[in-house]
Every structure is written in C-alpha cells, then in structure tokens.
C-alpha cells in the first residue's frame, strides 16, 4: 500500500486547509509512532503546496504547526483532547484503531489506515456463508478494512456462486464520515447526541422508516419492524476490542468472523460468549460491595462527567460508599493501593471498558453493569450496553425497597444493604476517623484484622487494618541523625578510586 494513501495525506491536508486550522495535533498509537516523522514530513510538504496555491489567490500566508502526540494517558483509541489542549490545538488528527467516541470540545479527523485483505477469498467465504444461512446477513468490519468494502460488495454481487434470491440479503454497514465535530449538546455535557456526520457510539435511534444503529464508527439502518435478532452478523477483521464490542452488544445474533490475516473463517466464538457469563458473575460480586471506587478512564469522551455524577448518585442511593479515582491506565499494582474498595467501576469508552480483572484484587465493572448491580429493581435481560452514552439519557434509576433483605448468590444467604438508623453511617465514619487519629498518635500493639467487605467507608477500613504505615519503634523515640548519601555520578562516585 502506498504510504501517502495509507495515511490519507491528501484528505488530511484538505481537512486542515478547508477549516483553516493552524495548530494541529497528530495522535499516534505506539505501534505507528515509528512512522510519525515521515507522516509529518509528507503532510507538511502537501500543506506547503496547498498554501502556495492559496497565496496566489488570496495573497495571505498562514503557518500551520504540526505536533506529534504519543503515550496517551488513557486508551489510544480515544481522541486525546487533554494532550491536545497542552499545545492549544485547533483539531486532532487521530491515526490507527479508534472507537469513534464523540469528543467534547475539539474536532477530529480519523485516519484508519488500510490493512491488506484478500478480496477474492473474502468474497468466496461470504458467498458460501450466505448460501447456507437462512437469515439476512449484516456485514460489519474493522475500520482498517473500510477501504475495501466497496470492492467486496461489487465482487459479491458479480459472483456466480451467489444465487439471485440471496444477493439482496447481504447488507453492509457504512462509515459515514472520517471526521467528527462536537455538537453544542456535547459541549454542555447534557447528553450524547448523534453527530452531524452520523458518528454515534453504541446507540440506536428510531426513525419513521426504521432503526439506525451506530457502533464504533459503523452505522446501518434496518427496515421498519425488524431488529438485529433477525440478522446474522459477518465480521471482517481481527479478534480485538471492537469485535468484543459487537459480540457483547449483539449477543443474541449468530456471528461469524473472517480473519483477513489468515484468510479463513472463524465460527467458534465460545471464548467470546464466555465473556458474557463472566460479566454476569461480576455483577453478582458487585451487589455485595460496600465500597466502590469509580475509575476515571477518559477525560475526552463527551459526557464522562455526567455519567460519573450519575453513578455516584446511584451508588449512594444503594447505601454504598463511593470514591472517585483518577490514575490513568489502570493495572493490578495501581488498584492494589486501594484495598478498601470491594469493586471498581470503570468509566471509559466502549472499547476499553472490558478489563480482564482476574489478576486484580477486586473486580472491575462497567457503568451498565453497575446500573444492574446497584438498582434493586433491575434484572439482566440479556441485552448489553458497552458505552455509557446510552445510559446518560435514561430516566433516573430508583433505588427500590433497599430495607428488605437481599439474597446474595456469592455469600449464599440474605444480607441487608442499609442500616436502620439514618445517621449510622456518619457516626461510624466519625468514629473511624477518631480511632485512626488515636492510633496515629499512640503506638498500640493491635492484632485485630479486618475482613475485606465489612467496612462501610475508607476511614473505617483504615482504622481497623493491622498495618497503617511505618511507625517509630516505641523504645526509640528520638529522631535518627541525618545521614549524607554518596556524591558524584553513578559511574564513579567521589569516594571511589578513579582507575581510568
């Protein structure tokens, strides 16, 4: 694939010049960072030629600054608006895999790349599957294969192996536009609406003549009276987070995957289906949690502050304690610093929301799973919502009758989520803080341990834990004398003999 074509240099330059952007942030994932300098050089040369042609017409010259961004604080699939704001960028050019999550303030242009694919083999596999399937087929794909869908569609219609009565039963999703502009509603963070270019995320909207679905930058429309359960899904691409998003969202559909790198069909999706069972187990674990840590997994996806506040209200209404944590990309070591949290709620884009928390000290759930776990009246119907955009505009969840005992499948018995007295939680937290202060001032040999899950707040957990930090030995209360360390460079310190 030609370098300039693969990185859409011409389209990117036209987007920048058309909208008169002067400070442009180029966001690269780690695997594409090696091409960043070459992309900047080619893009600057293209912009220079466009600028020279504009000067001959208008007589004005505008310098355009290009800034390379890497090592994003959160998932590289999202537009890093925080990093772009550090250089006062007018827009962001996003390269590589993307979740197409709507931005809050900055416009974005997406360069998906053009992954190679054997079109003839893909058409053959698709036509064979269409001949043996009784349902209509919806073809979805990774955005890196969007450049080949028109050719695949054309050759499929011309294929002699397809029967005429099945040709109209194969439908393709579309990528409406490679660019995105934040709407006024998104800037106000009042909710997630579809973009003017149609770039929603994990949502569906009713129209007079049918339903429009949006997921990960793909959009398609179903006729009136039909739903996704009436279709089989044919996925072109890798087994990545975008595919997991599709599998969980449309878990009631039959799904097959065409692996373009190996040129073969994959029909065994038992591993992906098992993820749904794992998520249901985590919901049951979350119901028994007393302390919930809300992990901020994005600072750029529109509506993230709204959903954090909504989750905070939901957790509080369920009689639990919530703490908001901002730590960048989570990992087991980071979350182990908060042992008081029984469960973590990860607010992020749809394609980074599913954290495999088997190695974590506590499970990590999504906002949708939290809505089911912490709302007594909610039941899992099998439907699954990956992105939090569809949860923002839902009516306020009612906590239900929390005073009644609830049966816990994890503990194997009935538990009570609420205390009978209204001010018990405040009294317990004040008492815990007082105990913590007393223990900090007096050295006590306390061997009491706290069973994880019994504390109702972080302060109570800290007050009852055995180890609370480094304490000065009781027999030696005088400060240790100041000890001077070694001086010089690590290669040769001043007290070492220089043999060279």
LINJOGI-V329796 format. One record per helix or strand of 3 or more residues. SS is the DSSP state (a for helix, b for strand). FROM is the first residue (numbers start at 1). LEN is the number of residues. If there is no record, write none. Layout:
SS_FROM_LEN, SS_FROM_LEN
This chain:
a_3_4, a_9_10, b_23_5, a_30_29, b_65_5, a_81_5, b_91_5, b_107_5, a_119_14, b_136_6, a_143_16, a_164_4, b_170_3, a_184_4, b_203_5, b_210_6, b_218_6, a_228_3, b_231_6, a_241_9, b_255_5, b_264_3, a_270_18, b_291_6, a_304_14, b_321_5, a_332_4, b_343_5, a_357_3, b_363_4, a_367_8, a_389_4, b_406_3, b_413_3, a_424_18, a_458_7
